[in-house]
């Protein structure tokens, strides 16, 4: 996966995730929207045949969007780890 920064300001971040899917973007968007410092978070897939979704984040006040994105990624990883452990346990039964 390639990440390309399309726009970066003090309170906005717009990135393209070449080779990504709706699954990852949807998880990131949901985690970002749980953050009270996030004003807006969304993603778009400009063309269905090109797997290069664009994620857009706008923050409230003086919060940094890259920090919110890194925190969202951390939460997605933790959820993925928890799911993996639970699945392993269930499959052993």
Secondary structure by P-SEA (a helix, b strand, c coil): cccccccccccbbbbbbccccaaaaaaaaaaaaacccccccccccccccccbbbbbbbbcccccaaaaaaaaaaaaaaaaaaaaaaaaaaaac
